[in-house]
Every structure is written in structure tokens, then in C-alpha cells.
Amino acid sequence: MSRSFRWLPHEGRRHAVSARLEVRDEGVTLCGIGLVVPSSPAYPQWCWPTCAGCDLAWREHEGIQPYPRPTGRGLEESGR
Ligand SMILES: [Zn+2]
């Protein structure tokens, strides 16, 4: 399954951008912030909170339900 987006730390939040962006490309996050893709984000930046705007837009695009997610019960039919 191909991913449409990748996550980048930017100004205290992790934002989603198009997966087609390469390092040093200028892009726009799902929440509308312009940024330049960093070459190698430092580890602590990956601990930054996820941008709520990007998260919501990403979930809508990927068809993922907002939290709380189903735990799996009821999703798989037993077929009996
Ligand atoms: Zn964002």
C-alpha cells in the first residue's frame, strides 16, 4: 500500500506533507503551512505532538476513523 503523506516536524508540531516531496523541496502541510523539507530531523522532534489539523485531514484522506479506533472486535466476520 502506498502512502500519500509523510510526517515532518515543523515549529513544534508534526505535520503531514505529500510523500512526493524530496529533501529541501518546498511544500505545504495538510493544514496549510508552507515549509521546506528538512534533510534529517533530529530525534527529539519526532516526539513533538501531532498537528491536529494535519491529523484530521490525513485521516479523512486515508479513510481512517478518528480516535477511539475500533480494536478489531466486530471488524472480522467469523463466517459461521
Ligand atoms: Zn499541520
PDB file of the backbone (N, CA, C, O) and the ligand in Angstrom, with CONECT records:
HET     ZN  A 101       1
ATOM      1  N   MET A   1       0.858  -1.195   0.000  1.00  0.00           N
ATOM      2  CA  MET A   1       0.000   0.000   0.000  1.00  0.00           C
ATOM      3  C   MET A   1       0.892   1.242   0.000  1.00  0.00           C
ATOM      4  O   MET A   1       1.771   1.380   0.851  1.00  0.00           O
ATOM      5  N   SER A   2       0.673   2.111  -0.920  1.00  0.00           N
ATOM      6  CA  SER A   2       1.490   3.323  -0.982  1.00  0.00           C
ATOM      7  C   SER A   2       0.951   4.387  -0.043  1.00  0.00           C
ATOM      8  O   SER A   2      -0.254   4.537   0.158  1.00  0.00           O
ATOM      9  N   ARG A   3       1.889   5.106   0.514  1.00  0.00           N
ATOM     10  CA  ARG A   3       1.472   6.178   1.415  1.00  0.00           C
ATOM     11  C   ARG A   3       1.430   7.485   0.655  1.00  0.00           C
ATOM     12  O   ARG A   3       2.303   7.769  -0.165  1.00  0.00           O
ATOM     13  N   SER A   4       0.425   8.269   0.927  1.00  0.00           N
ATOM     14  CA  SER A   4       0.269   9.537   0.234  1.00  0.00           C
ATOM     15  C   SER A   4       0.986  10.659   0.953  1.00  0.00           C
ATOM     16  O   SER A   4       1.304  11.688   0.358  1.00  0.00           O
ATOM     17  N   PHE A   5       1.237  10.458   2.233  1.00  0.00           N
ATOM     18  CA  PHE A   5       1.805  11.543   3.028  1.00  0.00           C
ATOM     19  C   PHE A   5       2.957  11.047   3.882  1.00  0.00           C
ATOM     20  O   PHE A   5       3.064   9.858   4.180  1.00  0.00           O
ATOM     21  N   ARG A   6       3.805  11.967   4.265  1.00  0.00           N
ATOM     22  CA  ARG A   6       4.817  11.680   5.255  1.00  0.00           C
ATOM     23  C   ARG A   6       4.726  12.760   6.314  1.00  0.00           C
ATOM     24  O   ARG A   6       4.182  13.840   6.085  1.00  0.00           O
ATOM     25  N   TRP A   7       5.274  12.444   7.482  1.00  0.00           N
ATOM     26  CA  TRP A   7       5.163  13.364   8.605  1.00  0.00           C
ATOM     27  C   TRP A   7       6.488  14.057   8.841  1.00  0.00           C
ATOM     28  O   TRP A   7       7.546  13.427   8.854  1.00  0.00           O
ATOM     29  N   LEU A   8       6.412  15.378   9.030  1.00  0.00           N
ATOM     30  CA  LEU A   8       7.609  16.169   9.259  1.00  0.00           C
ATOM     31  C   LEU A   8       7.442  17.050  10.486  1.00  0.00           C
ATOM     32  O   LEU A   8       6.385  17.650  10.686  1.00  0.00           O
ATOM     33  N   PRO A   9       8.491  17.129  11.315  1.00  0.00           N
ATOM     34  CA  PRO A   9       8.433  18.049  12.442  1.00  0.00           C
ATOM     35  C   PRO A   9       8.657  19.473  11.958  1.00  0.00           C
ATOM     36  O   PRO A   9       9.578  19.734  11.184  1.00  0.00           O
ATOM     37  N   HIS A  10       7.821  20.386  12.408  1.00  0.00           N
ATOM     38  CA  HIS A  10       7.946  21.770  11.987  1.00  0.00           C
ATOM     39  C   HIS A  10       7.348  22.681  13.051  1.00  0.00           C
ATOM     40  O   HIS A  10       6.154  22.624  13.345  1.00  0.00           O
ATOM     41  N   GLU A  11       8.206  23.520  13.620  1.00  0.00           N
ATOM     42  CA  GLU A  11       7.750  24.523  14.583  1.00  0.00           C
ATOM     43  C   GLU A  11       6.912  23.929  15.713  1.00  0.00           C
ATOM     44  O   GLU A  11       5.839  24.435  16.044  1.00  0.00           O
ATOM     45  N   GLY A  12       7.427  22.841  16.299  1.00  0.00           N
ATOM     46  CA  GLY A  12       6.785  22.313  17.496  1.00  0.00           C
ATOM     47  C   GLY A  12       5.671  21.323  17.265  1.00  0.00           C
ATOM     48  O   GLY A  12       5.091  20.809  18.222  1.00  0.00           O
ATOM     49  N   ARG A  13       5.359  21.042  16.007  1.00  0.00           N
ATOM     50  CA  ARG A  13       4.317  20.070  15.714  1.00  0.00           C
ATOM     51  C   ARG A  13       4.799  19.157  14.592  1.00  0.00           C
ATOM     52  O   ARG A  13       5.659  19.528  13.794  1.00  0.00           O
ATOM     53  N   ARG A  14       4.224  17.951  14.549  1.00  0.00           N
ATOM     54  CA  ARG A  14       4.478  17.075  13.413  1.00  0.00           C
ATOM     55  C   ARG A  14       3.359  17.248  12.409  1.00  0.00           C
ATOM     56  O   ARG A  14       2.187  17.007  12.700  1.00  0.00           O
ATOM     57  N   HIS A  15       3.748  17.668  11.230  1.00  0.00           N
ATOM     58  CA  HIS A  15       2.771  17.944  10.189  1.00  0.00           C
ATOM     59  C   HIS A  15       2.883  16.915   9.067  1.00  0.00           C
ATOM     60  O   HIS A  15       3.928  16.291   8.883  1.00  0.00           O
ATOM     61  N   ALA A  16       1.804  16.751   8.329  1.00  0.00           N
ATOM     62  CA  ALA A  16       1.812  15.840   7.188  1.00  0.00           C
ATOM     63  C   ALA A  16       2.007  16.627   5.898  1.00  0.00           C
ATOM     64  O   ALA A  16       1.378  17.664   5.688  1.00  0.00           O
ATOM     65  N   VAL A  17       2.885  16.120   5.041  1.00  0.00           N
ATOM     66  CA  VAL A  17       3.092  16.720   3.724  1.00  0.00           C
ATOM     67  C   VAL A  17       2.997  15.608   2.682  1.00  0.00           C
ATOM     68  O   VAL A  17       2.974  14.427   3.029  1.00  0.00           O
ATOM     69  N   SER A  18       2.942  15.982   1.425  1.00  0.00           N
ATOM     70  CA  SER A  18       2.889  14.997   0.353  1.00  0.00           C
ATOM     71  C   SER A  18       4.126  14.113   0.386  1.00  0.00           C
ATOM     72  O   SER A  18       5.239  14.605   0.571  1.00  0.00           O
ATOM     73  N   ALA A  19       3.937  12.814   0.208  1.00  0.00           N
ATOM     74  CA  ALA A  19       5.057  11.868   0.223  1.00  0.00           C
ATOM     75  C   ALA A  19       5.954  12.054  -0.997  1.00  0.00           C
ATOM     76  O   ALA A  19       7.062  11.521  -1.043  1.00  0.00           O
ATOM     77  N   ARG A  20       5.482  12.801  -1.973  1.00  0.00           N
ATOM     78  CA  ARG A  20       6.281  13.017  -3.179  1.00  0.00           C
ATOM     79  C   ARG A  20       7.362  14.064  -2.981  1.00  0.00           C
ATOM     80  O   ARG A  20       8.267  14.189  -3.806  1.00  0.00           O
ATOM     81  N   LEU A  21       7.273  14.818  -1.891  1.00  0.00           N
ATOM     82  CA  LEU A  21       8.269  15.864  -1.654  1.00  0.00           C
ATOM     83  C   LEU A  21       9.622  15.251  -1.305  1.00  0.00           C
ATOM     84  O   LEU A  21       9.705  14.289  -0.541  1.00  0.00           O
ATOM     85  N   GLU A  22      10.671  15.822  -1.873  1.00  0.00           N
ATOM     86  CA  GLU A  22      12.022  15.370  -1.569  1.00  0.00           C
ATOM     87  C   GLU A  22      12.656  16.355  -0.587  1.00  0.00           C
ATOM     88  O   GLU A  22      12.111  17.427  -0.321  1.00  0.00           O
ATOM     89  N   VAL A  23      13.819  15.969  -0.054  1.00  0.00           N
ATOM     90  CA  VAL A  23      14.540  16.841   0.862  1.00  0.00           C
ATOM     91  C   VAL A  23      14.853  18.178   0.192  1.00  0.00           C
ATOM     92  O   VAL A  23      15.295  18.242  -0.955  1.00  0.00           O
ATOM     93  N   ARG A  24      14.609  19.224   0.947  1.00  0.00           N
ATOM     94  CA  ARG A  24      14.838  20.615   0.517  1.00  0.00           C
ATOM     95  C   ARG A  24      13.779  21.120  -0.460  1.00  0.00           C
ATOM     96  O   ARG A  24      13.858  22.261  -0.914  1.00  0.00           O
ATOM     97  N   ASP A  25      12.788  20.285  -0.790  1.00  0.00           N
ATOM     98  CA  ASP A  25      11.664  20.782  -1.579  1.00  0.00           C
ATOM     99  C   ASP A  25      10.793  21.679  -0.709  1.00  0.00           C
ATOM    100  O   ASP A  25      10.662  21.471   0.497  1.00  0.00           O
ATOM    101  N   GLU A  26      10.212  22.664  -1.340  1.00  0.00           N
ATOM    102  CA  GLU A  26       9.222  23.468  -0.634  1.00  0.00           C
ATOM    103  C   GLU A  26       7.873  22.788  -0.777  1.00  0.00           C
ATOM    104  O   GLU A  26       7.496  22.337  -1.858  1.00  0.00           O
ATOM    105  N   GLY A  27       7.159  22.724   0.326  1.00  0.00           N
ATOM    106  CA  GLY A  27       5.853  22.087   0.296  1.00  0.00           C
ATOM    107  C   GLY A  27       4.883  22.799   1.206  1.00  0.00           C
ATOM    108  O   GLY A  27       5.227  23.768   1.883  1.00  0.00           O
ATOM    109  N   VAL A  28       3.662  22.297   1.207  1.00  0.00           N
ATOM    110  CA  VAL A  28       2.636  22.840   2.081  1.00  0.00           C
ATOM    111  C   VAL A  28       2.035  21.691   2.871  1.00  0.00           C
ATOM    112  O   VAL A  28       1.690  20.649   2.314  1.00  0.00           O
ATOM    113  N   THR A  29       1.914  21.895   4.170  1.00  0.00           N
ATOM    114  CA  THR A  29       1.338  20.853   5.013  1.00  0.00           C
ATOM    115  C   THR A  29      -0.156  20.741   4.760  1.00  0.00           C
ATOM    116  O   THR A  29      -0.759  21.602   4.120  1.00  0.00           O
ATOM    117  N   LEU A  30      -0.735  19.678   5.268  1.00  0.00           N
ATOM    118  CA  LEU A  30      -2.174  19.488   5.090  1.00  0.00           C
ATOM    119  C   LEU A  30      -2.970  20.595   5.765  1.00  0.00           C
ATOM    120  O   LEU A  30      -4.103  20.880   5.377  1.00  0.00           O
ATOM    121  N   CYS A  31      -2.374  21.218   6.777  1.00  0.00           N
ATOM    122  CA  CYS A  31      -3.085  22.293   7.469  1.00  0.00           C
ATOM    123  C   CYS A  31      -2.735  23.654   6.862  1.00  0.00           C
ATOM    124  O   CYS A  31      -3.178  24.691   7.356  1.00  0.00           O
ATOM    125  N   GLY A  32      -1.937  23.645   5.785  1.00  0.00           N
ATOM    126  CA  GLY A  32      -1.743  24.876   5.034  1.00  0.00           C
ATOM    127  C   GLY A  32      -0.489  25.669   5.361  1.00  0.00           C
ATOM    128  O   GLY A  32      -0.370  26.821   4.944  1.00  0.00           O
ATOM    129  N   ILE A  33       0.458  25.079   6.102  1.00  0.00           N
ATOM    130  CA  ILE A  33       1.683  25.787   6.431  1.00  0.00           C
ATOM    131  C   ILE A  33       2.757  25.468   5.394  1.00  0.00           C
ATOM    132  O   ILE A  33       2.998  24.302   5.080  1.00  0.00           O
ATOM    133  N   GLY A  34       3.390  26.493   4.873  1.00  0.00           N
ATOM    134  CA  GLY A  34       4.476  26.284   3.934  1.00  0.00           C
ATOM    135  C   GLY A  34       5.757  25.955   4.672  1.00  0.00           C
ATOM    136  O   GLY A  34       6.062  26.568   5.696  1.00  0.00           O
ATOM    137  N   LEU A  35       6.525  24.973   4.150  1.00  0.00           N
ATOM    138  CA  LEU A  35       7.792  24.614   4.782  1.00  0.00           C
ATOM    139  C   LEU A  35       8.745  24.041   3.742  1.00  0.00           C
ATOM    140  O   LEU A  35       8.357  23.731   2.615  1.00  0.00           O
ATOM    141  N   VAL A  36      10.014  23.909   4.156  1.00  0.00           N
ATOM    142  CA  VAL A  36      10.999  23.234   3.327  1.00  0.00           C
ATOM    143  C   VAL A  36      11.342  21.919   4.006  1.00  0.00           C
ATOM    144  O   VAL A  36      11.641  21.889   5.200  1.00  0.00           O
ATOM    145  N   VAL A  37      11.299  20.829   3.243  1.00  0.00           N
ATOM    146  CA  VAL A  37      11.532  19.504   3.827  1.00  0.00           C
ATOM    147  C   VAL A  37      12.956  19.432   4.380  1.00  0.00           C
ATOM    148  O   VAL A  37      13.916  19.636   3.638  1.00  0.00           O
ATOM    149  N   PRO A  38      13.101  19.144   5.678  1.00  0.00           N
ATOM    150  CA  PRO A  38      14.425  19.052   6.292  1.00  0.00           C
ATOM    151  C   PRO A  38      15.137  17.771   5.874  1.00  0.00           C
ATOM    152  O   PRO A  38      14.494  16.775   5.542  1.00  0.00           O
ATOM    153  N   SER A  39      16.482  17.801   5.891  1.00  0.00           N
ATOM    154  CA  SER A  39      17.244  16.639   5.437  1.00  0.00           C
ATOM    155  C   SER A  39      17.149  15.490   6.427  1.00  0.00           C
ATOM    156  O   SER A  39      16.877  14.352   6.043  1.00  0.00           O
ATOM    157  N   SER A  40      17.371  15.787   7.698  1.00  0.00           N
ATOM    158  CA  SER A  40      17.302  14.710   8.687  1.00  0.00           C
ATOM    159  C   SER A  40      16.867  15.286  10.020  1.00  0.00           C
ATOM    160  O   SER A  40      17.690  15.786  10.786  1.00  0.00           O
ATOM    161  N   PRO A  41      15.590  15.217  10.294  1.00  0.00           N
ATOM    162  CA  PRO A  41      15.066  15.750  11.554  1.00  0.00           C
ATOM    163  C   PRO A  41      15.733  15.094  12.749  1.00  0.00           C
ATOM    164  O   PRO A  41      15.981  13.888  12.749  1.00  0.00           O
ATOM    165  N   ALA A  42      16.018  15.882  13.754  1.00  0.00           N
ATOM    166  CA  ALA A  42      16.610  15.329  14.975  1.00  0.00           C
ATOM    167  C   ALA A  42      15.582  14.484  15.715  1.00  0.00           C
ATOM    168  O   ALA A  42      14.376  14.714  15.628  1.00  0.00           O
ATOM    169  N   TYR A  43      16.094  13.504  16.443  1.00  0.00           N
ATOM    170  CA  TYR A  43      15.171  12.561  17.085  1.00  0.00           C
ATOM    171  C   TYR A  43      14.132  13.221  17.984  1.00  0.00           C
ATOM    172  O   TYR A  43      12.953  12.878  17.900  1.00  0.00           O
ATOM    173  N   PRO A  44      14.536  14.166  18.846  1.00  0.00           N
ATOM    174  CA  PRO A  44      13.527  14.728  19.776  1.00  0.00           C
ATOM    175  C   PRO A  44      12.348  15.354  19.048  1.00  0.00           C
ATOM    176  O   PRO A  44      11.251  15.444  19.599  1.00  0.00           O
ATOM    177  N   GLN A  45      12.567  15.782  17.827  1.00  0.00           N
ATOM    178  CA  GLN A  45      11.480  16.417  17.092  1.00  0.00           C
ATOM    179  C   GLN A  45      10.354  15.435  16.785  1.00  0.00           C
ATOM    180  O   GLN A  45       9.204  15.835  16.608  1.00  0.00           O
ATOM    181  N   TRP A  46      10.690  14.150  16.722  1.00  0.00           N
ATOM    182  CA  TRP A  46       9.658  13.162  16.435  1.00  0.00           C
ATOM    183  C   TRP A  46       8.761  12.936  17.639  1.00  0.00           C
ATOM    184  O   TRP A  46       7.739  12.256  17.548  1.00  0.00           O
ATOM    185  N   CYS A  47       9.155  13.516  18.774  1.00  0.00           N
ATOM    186  CA  CYS A  47       8.315  13.420  19.966  1.00  0.00           C
ATOM    187  C   CYS A  47       7.340  14.592  20.054  1.00  0.00           C
ATOM    188  O   CYS A  47       6.506  14.656  20.958  1.00  0.00           O
ATOM    189  N   TRP A  48       7.458  15.504  19.112  1.00  0.00           N
ATOM    190  CA  TRP A  48       6.541  16.644  19.132  1.00  0.00           C
ATOM    191  C   TRP A  48       5.114  16.161  18.901  1.00  0.00           C
ATOM    192  O   TRP A  48       4.888  15.143  18.246  1.00  0.00           O
ATOM    193  N   PRO A  49       4.157  16.904  19.447  1.00  0.00           N
ATOM    194  CA  PRO A  49       2.761  16.497  19.252  1.00  0.00           C
ATOM    195  C   PRO A  49       2.354  16.593  17.788  1.00  0.00           C
ATOM    196  O   PRO A  49       2.850  17.434  17.040  1.00  0.00           O
ATOM    197  N   THR A  50       1.451  15.722  17.405  1.00  0.00           N
ATOM    198  CA  THR A  50       0.936  15.750  16.045  1.00  0.00           C
ATOM    199  C   THR A  50       0.017  16.941  15.849  1.00  0.00           C
ATOM    200  O   THR A  50      -0.825  17.244  16.693  1.00  0.00           O
ATOM    201  N   CYS A  51       0.195  17.609  14.719  1.00  0.00           N
ATOM    202  CA  CYS A  51      -0.674  18.746  14.396  1.00  0.00           C
ATOM    203  C   CYS A  51      -2.104  18.243  14.211  1.00  0.00           C
ATOM    204  O   CYS A  51      -2.355  17.342  13.411  1.00  0.00           O
ATOM    205  N   ALA A  52      -3.024  18.823  14.946  1.00  0.00           N
ATOM    206  CA  ALA A  52      -4.415  18.354  14.901  1.00  0.00           C
ATOM    207  C   ALA A  52      -5.027  18.553  13.512  1.00  0.00           C
ATOM    208  O   ALA A  52      -5.791  17.712  13.038  1.00  0.00           O
ATOM    209  N   GLY A  53      -4.691  19.654  12.874  1.00  0.00           N
ATOM    210  CA  GLY A  53      -5.234  19.936  11.545  1.00  0.00           C
ATOM    211  C   GLY A  53      -4.762  18.924  10.515  1.00  0.00           C
ATOM    212  O   GLY A  53      -5.546  18.431   9.704  1.00  0.00           O
ATOM    213  N   CYS A  54      -3.457  18.620  10.557  1.00  0.00           N
ATOM    214  CA  CYS A  54      -2.900  17.631   9.632  1.00  0.00           C
ATOM    215  C   CYS A  54      -3.450  16.249   9.922  1.00  0.00           C
ATOM    216  O   CYS A  54      -3.771  15.492   9.006  1.00  0.00           O
ATOM    217  N   ASP A  55      -3.556  15.927  11.197  1.00  0.00           N
ATOM    218  CA  ASP A  55      -4.045  14.608  11.581  1.00  0.00           C
ATOM    219  C   ASP A  55      -5.454  14.379  11.071  1.00  0.00           C
ATOM    220  O   ASP A  55      -5.772  13.310  10.549  1.00  0.00           O
ATOM    221  N   LEU A  56      -6.291  15.383  11.223  1.00  0.00           N
ATOM    222  CA  LEU A  56      -7.680  15.253  10.792  1.00  0.00           C
ATOM    223  C   LEU A  56      -7.764  15.116   9.271  1.00  0.00           C
ATOM    224  O   LEU A  56      -8.491  14.270   8.750  1.00  0.00           O
ATOM    225  N   ALA A  57      -7.006  15.962   8.571  1.00  0.00           N
ATOM    226  CA  ALA A  57      -7.027  15.924   7.107  1.00  0.00           C
ATOM    227  C   ALA A  57      -6.487  14.596   6.597  1.00  0.00           C
ATOM    228  O   ALA A  57      -6.994  14.031   5.629  1.00  0.00           O
ATOM    229  N   TRP A  58      -5.434  14.105   7.277  1.00  0.00           N
ATOM    230  CA  TRP A  58      -4.842  12.832   6.872  1.00  0.00           C
ATOM    231  C   TRP A  58      -5.825  11.685   7.071  1.00  0.00           C
ATOM    232  O   TRP A  58      -5.973  10.820   6.207  1.00  0.00           O
ATOM    233  N   ARG A  59      -6.493  11.689   8.219  1.00  0.00           N
ATOM    234  CA  ARG A  59      -7.457  10.614   8.495  1.00  0.00           C
ATOM    235  C   ARG A  59      -8.583  10.627   7.475  1.00  0.00           C
ATOM    236  O   ARG A  59      -9.024   9.573   7.016  1.00  0.00           O
ATOM    237  N   GLU A  60      -9.039  11.798   7.128  1.00  0.00           N
ATOM    238  CA  GLU A  60     -10.115  11.883   6.151  1.00  0.00           C
ATOM    239  C   GLU A  60      -9.653  11.347   4.799  1.00  0.00           C
ATOM    240  O   GLU A  60     -10.400  10.656   4.105  1.00  0.00           O
ATOM    241  N   HIS A  61      -8.405  11.678   4.431  1.00  0.00           N
ATOM    242  CA  HIS A  61      -7.886  11.231   3.148  1.00  0.00           C
ATOM    243  C   HIS A  61      -7.695   9.726   3.119  1.00  0.00           C
ATOM    244  O   HIS A  61      -8.000   9.071   2.123  1.00  0.00           O
ATOM    245  N   GLU A  62      -7.186   9.179   4.221  1.00  0.00           N
ATOM    246  CA  GLU A  62      -6.878   7.757   4.277  1.00  0.00           C
ATOM    247  C   GLU A  62      -8.091   6.918   4.660  1.00  0.00           C
ATOM    248  O   GLU A  62      -8.054   5.689   4.598  1.00  0.00           O
ATOM    249  N   GLY A  63      -9.160   7.592   5.055  1.00  0.00           N
ATOM    250  CA  GLY A  63     -10.347   6.852   5.450  1.00  0.00           C
ATOM    251  C   GLY A  63     -10.206   6.215   6.820  1.00  0.00           C
ATOM    252  O   GLY A  63     -10.882   5.231   7.123  1.00  0.00           O
ATOM    253  N   ILE A  64      -9.334   6.768   7.649  1.00  0.00           N
ATOM    254  CA  ILE A  64      -9.131   6.237   8.993  1.00  0.00           C
ATOM    255  C   ILE A  64     -10.032   6.988   9.952  1.00  0.00           C
ATOM    256  O   ILE A  64     -10.119   8.216   9.927  1.00  0.00           O
ATOM    257  N   GLN A  65     -10.697   6.222  10.794  1.00  0.00           N
ATOM    258  CA  GLN A  65     -11.612   6.854  11.722  1.00  0.00           C
ATOM    259  C   GLN A  65     -10.843   7.555  12.834  1.00  0.00           C
ATOM    260  O   GLN A  65      -9.781   7.089  13.245  1.00  0.00           O
ATOM    261  N   PRO A  66     -11.372   8.667  13.319  1.00  0.00           N
ATOM    262  CA  PRO A  66     -10.745   9.356  14.454  1.00  0.00           C
ATOM    263  C   PRO A  66     -10.774   8.474  15.686  1.00  0.00           C
ATOM    264  O   PRO A  66     -11.543   7.517  15.771  1.00  0.00           O
ATOM    265  N   TYR A  67      -9.924   8.815  16.635  1.00  0.00           N
ATOM    266  CA  TYR A  67      -9.932   8.086  17.899  1.00  0.00           C
ATOM    267  C   TYR A  67     -11.271   8.256  18.576  1.00  0.00           C
ATOM    268  O   TYR A  67     -11.896   9.300  18.384  1.00  0.00           O
ATOM    269  N   PRO A  68     -11.767   7.289  19.369  1.00  0.00           N
ATOM    270  CA  PRO A  68     -11.119   5.988  19.579  1.00  0.00           C
ATOM    271  C   PRO A  68     -11.323   5.056  18.409  1.00  0.00           C
ATOM    272  O   PRO A  68     -12.422   4.947  17.866  1.00  0.00           O
ATOM    273  N   ARG A  69     -10.249   4.383  18.023  1.00  0.00           N
ATOM    274  CA  ARG A  69     -10.365   3.441  16.923  1.00  0.00           C
ATOM    275  C   ARG A  69     -11.027   2.158  17.396  1.00  0.00           C
ATOM    276  O   ARG A  69     -10.951   1.813  18.576  1.00  0.00           O
ATOM    277  N   PRO A  70     -11.669   1.460  16.491  1.00  0.00           N
ATOM    278  CA  PRO A  70     -12.154   0.111  16.814  1.00  0.00           C
ATOM    279  C   PRO A  70     -10.960  -0.774  17.136  1.00  0.00           C
ATOM    280  O   PRO A  70      -9.905  -0.634  16.517  1.00  0.00           O
ATOM    281  N   THR A  71     -11.109  -1.663  18.074  1.00  0.00           N
ATOM    282  CA  THR A  71      -9.988  -2.506  18.476  1.00  0.00           C
ATOM    283  C   THR A  71      -9.880  -3.752  17.622  1.00  0.00           C
ATOM    284  O   THR A  71      -8.958  -4.549  17.791  1.00  0.00           O
ATOM    285  N   GLY A  72     -10.805  -3.919  16.719  1.00  0.00           N
ATOM    286  CA  GLY A  72     -10.769  -5.110  15.885  1.00  0.00           C
ATOM    287  C   GLY A  72     -11.975  -5.990  16.110  1.00  0.00           C
ATOM    288  O   GLY A  72     -12.369  -6.756  15.231  1.00  0.00           O
ATOM    289  N   ARG A  73     -12.560  -5.880  17.286  1.00  0.00           N
ATOM    290  CA  ARG A  73     -13.753  -6.680  17.550  1.00  0.00           C
ATOM    291  C   ARG A  73     -14.888  -6.189  16.675  1.00  0.00           C
ATOM    292  O   ARG A  73     -15.181  -4.995  16.618  1.00  0.00           O
ATOM    293  N   GLY A  74     -15.518  -7.129  15.997  1.00  0.00           N
ATOM    294  CA  GLY A  74     -16.646  -6.764  15.152  1.00  0.00           C
ATOM    295  C   GLY A  74     -16.231  -6.440  13.737  1.00  0.00           C
ATOM    296  O   GLY A  74     -17.084  -6.335  12.855  1.00  0.00           O
ATOM    297  N   LEU A  75     -14.928  -6.275  13.494  1.00  0.00           N
ATOM    298  CA  LEU A  75     -14.482  -5.950  12.151  1.00  0.00           C
ATOM    299  C   LEU A  75     -14.343  -7.204  11.301  1.00  0.00           C
ATOM    300  O   LEU A  75     -14.634  -7.190  10.105  1.00  0.00           O
ATOM    301  N   GLU A  76     -13.897  -8.291  11.926  1.00  0.00           N
ATOM    302  CA  GLU A  76     -13.683  -9.526  11.177  1.00  0.00           C
ATOM    303  C   GLU A  76     -14.870 -10.454  11.365  1.00  0.00           C
ATOM    304  O   GLU A  76     -15.191 -10.877  12.476  1.00  0.00           O
ATOM    305  N   GLU A  77     -15.500 -10.753  10.265  1.00  0.00           N
ATOM    306  CA  GLU A  77     -16.621 -11.683  10.348  1.00  0.00           C
ATOM    307  C   GLU A  77     -16.069 -13.098  10.494  1.00  0.00           C
ATOM    308  O   GLU A  77     -15.085 -13.462   9.850  1.00  0.00           O
ATOM    309  N   SER A  78     -16.714 -13.887  11.345  1.00  0.00           N
ATOM    310  CA  SER A  78     -16.236 -15.245  11.567  1.00  0.00           C
ATOM    311  C   SER A  78     -16.625 -16.151  10.400  1.00  0.00           C
ATOM    312  O   SER A  78     -15.970 -17.160  10.138  1.00  0.00           O
ATOM    313  N   GLY A  79     -17.682 -15.783   9.714  1.00  0.00           N
ATOM    314  CA  GLY A  79     -18.115 -16.577   8.571  1.00  0.00           C
ATOM    315  C   GLY A  79     -18.961 -17.771   8.955  1.00  0.00           C
ATOM    316  O   GLY A  79     -19.377 -18.553   8.100  1.00  0.00           O
ATOM    317  N   ARG A  80     -19.215 -17.910  10.260  1.00  0.00           N
ATOM    318  CA  ARG A  80     -20.033 -19.036  10.691  1.00  0.00           C
ATOM    319  C   ARG A  80     -21.497 -18.759  10.458  1.00  0.00           C
ATOM    320  O   ARG A  80     -22.341 -19.602  10.763  1.00  0.00           O
TER     321      ARG A  80
HETATM  322 ZN    ZN A 101      -0.227  20.738  10.359  1.00  0.00          ZN2+
END
